[in-house]
Amino acid sequence: MITFLIIGITSVISIAAFGNYTMMDKFIFRPTEAGRGQWYRFFTYGVLHADYTHLIFNMFTLYFFGGDIERAFKATFGGQTGVFYYLLLYVT
């Protein structure tokens, strides 16, 4: 399931960024930077978390509800389109 992939990617990136201010600064959302062509910030901030408590709580919640939401999106919008909308929901 996509949910487990999201949990894995988010956890790895967040943990890597906890000790790396440069990485956190590069991916965090800042409207002024996004307006200067760094459009990727609209998506990368979704995989960053402030600390371990924030990360664990969010991944715990995603673990329990993400699968149901993913299945609902696939049923409503179709397989690939549902996955796309689910990913879009996560990163926005």
C-alpha positions in Angstrom: 0.0 0.0 0.0 1.0 3.6 -0.7 0.4 4.4 3.0 3.3 2.3 4.2 5.6 3.8 1.5 4.6 7.3 2.7 5.3 6.4 6.3 8.7 5.1 5.4 9.8 8.0 3.2 8.4 10.6 5.6 10.2 8.9 8.6 13.5 8.6 6.8 13.5 12.2 5.5 12.3 13.7 8.8 14.8 11.8 10.9 17.6 12.8 8.5 16.5 16.5 8.8 16.3 16.5 12.6 20.1 16.7 12.8 20.7 18.6 9.6 19.6 22.3 9.7 20.7 22.8 6.1 18.4 20.1 4.9 15.5 21.3 7.0 16.0 24.9 5.8 16.1 23.6 2.1 12.8 21.7 2.3 10.7 23.7 4.8 7.9 25.8 3.3 8.6 29.5 3.0 6.3 31.5 0.7 8.9 34.0 -0.3 11.3 31.2 -1.4 8.5 29.3 -3.2 7.7 32.6 -5.0 11.3 32.7 -6.2 11.0 29.5 -8.2 11.6 27.0 -5.4 8.2 25.4 -6.1 9.3 22.0 -4.7 8.7 23.5 -1.2 5.0 23.1 -1.8 5.5 19.4 -1.6 8.6 18.8 0.5 7.3 20.4 3.7 4.8 17.6 3.9 7.5 15.1 4.8 9.2 17.3 7.4 8.3 17.2 11.1 9.4 19.4 14.0 10.6 16.6 16.3 10.2 12.9 17.1 6.9 13.4 19.0 5.4 15.2 16.0 6.6 12.5 13.6 5.5 9.6 15.8 2.0 11.0 16.3 1.5 11.8 12.6 2.8 8.4 11.4 0.7 6.6 14.0 -2.4 8.4 12.8 -1.5 7.8 9.2 -0.9 4.1 10.0 -4.5 3.7 11.4 -6.4 5.9 8.9 -4.3 6.0 5.8 -5.3 2.6 4.4 -9.0 3.4 4.7 -8.5 6.7 3.0 -6.4 5.2 0.3 -9.0 2.5 -0.4 -11.8 5.1 -0.5 -9.9 7.3 -3.0 -9.2 4.3 -5.2 -12.8 3.2 -5.1 -14.0 6.8 -5.8 -11.6 7.9 -8.5 -10.2 4.6 -9.8 -6.9 2.9 -9.2 -4.1 5.2 -10.5 -6.1 8.4 -10.2 -7.1 7.5 -6.7 -3.5 7.0 -5.7 -2.5 10.3 -7.3 -5.2 12.2 -5.4 -4.3 10.4 -2.2 -0.6 11.5 -2.6 -1.8 15.0 -3.4 -3.9 15.0 -0.3 -0.9 14.0 1.8 1.6 16.5 0.5 -0.8 19.5 0.6 
